[in-house]
Amino acid sequence: MSGGDRRPAGTERCSVRSFTGGSWREKEAEVVREISLDVCLNGRKLAAIACAGLHVEELAVGWLRSEGIIRNAREIAAATAGREGWSVDVRTAADWSGAGPSGEPEPLPLPAAGAATVSPERIFTLMGQMVDAADIHRRSRGTHGAALAGTAGIITVREDIGRHNCLDMLSGYALLNGIAGADKMILRTGRVSSDIVIKIWRMGVPAVISLSVPTALAVRIAERAGITLVGAVRAPSLTVYTHPERVGGA
C-alpha cells in the first residue's frame, strides 16, 4: 500500500539563461515537479493537493489521518494510486467507523524527571543527516524536507513542494508500516506553524525539531499538547520553546 522508500526523480529539466560573474549563459536547470493530486475515499474525491507527485499513497493516507478521517491502519483496506500517479483512492475496511472527532487529542504524556530522550549533540547529528538525505532539494533547491527519527537514528526522509505534505507523507508512512509515534521525533526544515503542531499531535509524536522557528500560536499549542518544540537549530546552538524535559541538560 505504501510508496515505501522509492526515490522517484521528482524533477524536470528545462533550458534557462543564467547570469553569473557579469555574463549570461545558456544551461539546463533541474526544477521540482508540481502536480495536483486527487485524494479519494472509497471512490469519492475529498481534496486536491498540490505536490511533487512523490510517495502519493503515503501522502493521501497521511492527509486523511491528519483530518481525523482515518485513525489507524486497520481502517484501511487499500491505498491505490492511479495509472499516472495523479490520484489515490483509499478504500476503507470493515473496521472503519467514519470520520472521528475534529477536536484536539489528549495531551501527550511527559517523561519522568531525568529521562531526557535526546541531547543537543544528537539533534545536530540527526538534523545534518536529514539535510544530507534531501537529494531533490540539493538538485533543484525547490523542496521542503522532514524526517521521522527514533533513538536509533533517521527512519525515513520525505521531500515535497509543500511543508505540510512532507509531514502528511511521514504520517502515512508510519501508519502504513505500523510505526508508533510515542518514542519518535519529527525533524523539519521549515517554519513550525500551529497546523503543523496539530498534525504532529495527531500522529502521537512528542517532539518536533526544526531548522526554522515556530509561531507564537504553535508554541502555545505545543505547550498544551505536551510536545517538545525545538527550533533555530544551527550547530552549535538551538532553542527549546516548550517542554525541555525531553532534551538533555535543558
Secondary structure, 3 states (H helix, E strand, C coil): CCCCCCCCCCEEEEEEEEEECCEEEEEEEEEECCEEEEEEECCEEEEEEEECCCCHHHHHHHHHHHCCCCCCHHHEEEEEECCCCCEEEEEECCCCCCCCCCCCCCCCCCCCCCCCCECHHHHHHHHHHHHHHCHHHHHHCCCEEEEEEECCEEEEEEEECCHHHHHHHHHHHHHHCCCCCCCCEEEECCCECHHHHHHHHHHCCCEEEECCCECHHHHHHHHHHCCEEEEEEECCEEEEEECHHHECCC
